[in-house]
Amino acid sequence: MSEKSRKIHKETATTVFTGILINYPLNLAGLYICINLLGMKDAFTIGTTITAYMTIVAYTRVYLIRRHFYQKDQKDSETL
């Protein structure tokens, strides 16, 4: 496996596993807030609300991960 392929796999694994660690608890919290605190009953409204804020969180998470790996690649290429 080439060095570039390993870096891509590492970034992909980081993105996927941070998604699992962040999204599952966030989804449970969103369900609790929507159902228990806000009293929502309609499944479409609950799903749409949770999807909206999880999309923002996911975008931010992936952006930060990609920025981290990009900066790391820049530092690695400067040391060569």
C-alpha positions in Angstrom: 0.0 0.0 0.0 1.4 3.4 -1.0 2.0 6.2 1.5 -0.7 8.3 -0.1 -3.2 5.5 0.1 -2.4 5.0 3.8 -3.0 8.7 4.5 -6.3 8.6 2.7 -7.4 5.5 4.7 -6.3 7.2 8.0 -8.3 10.3 7.2 -11.3 8.3 6.2 -11.2 6.1 9.3 -10.8 9.2 11.5 -13.9 10.8 9.8 -16.0 7.7 10.1 -15.2 6.9 13.7 -15.5 10.4 15.0 -18.9 10.4 13.2 -19.9 7.4 15.2 -18.6 8.8 18.5 -20.3 12.2 17.9 -23.5 11.5 16.0 -25.0 8.7 18.0 -25.0 10.6 21.4 -26.0 13.7 19.5 -29.0 11.9 17.9 -30.1 10.6 21.3 -29.8 14.1 22.8 -31.8 15.5 19.8 -34.5 12.9 20.3 -34.7 13.7 24.0 -34.9 17.4 23.4 -37.5 17.2 20.6 -39.8 14.6 22.2 -39.4 15.2 26.0 -38.6 18.9 26.2 -40.3 20.4 23.1 -43.2 18.0 23.0 -42.9 17.2 19.3 -45.1 14.3 18.2 -44.7 14.3 14.4 -42.0 12.0 13.1 -41.3 14.1 10.0 -40.7 17.3 12.1 -38.5 15.4 14.6 -36.5 13.8 11.8 -36.1 17.0 9.9 -35.1 19.0 13.0 -32.5 16.5 14.0 -31.1 16.1 10.5 -30.7 19.9 10.2 -28.6 20.4 13.2 -26.7 17.1 12.7 -25.8 18.3 9.2 -24.2 21.5 10.6 -22.3 19.4 13.2 -21.1 16.9 10.5 -20.0 19.7 8.2 -18.0 21.3 11.0 -16.5 18.0 12.1 -15.4 16.9 8.6 -14.0 20.4 7.9 -11.9 20.3 11.0 -10.6 16.8 10.3 -9.7 17.7 6.7 -8.0 20.9 7.8 -6.0 18.9 10.4 -4.8 16.4 7.8 -4.1 19.1 5.2 -1.9 21.0 7.7 -0.2 17.9 8.6 0.6 17.1 5.0 1.9 20.6 4.5 4.3 20.2 7.4 5.4 16.8 6.2 6.1 18.2 2.7 8.1 21.1 4.2 10.4 18.8 6.1 11.4 16.8 2.9 
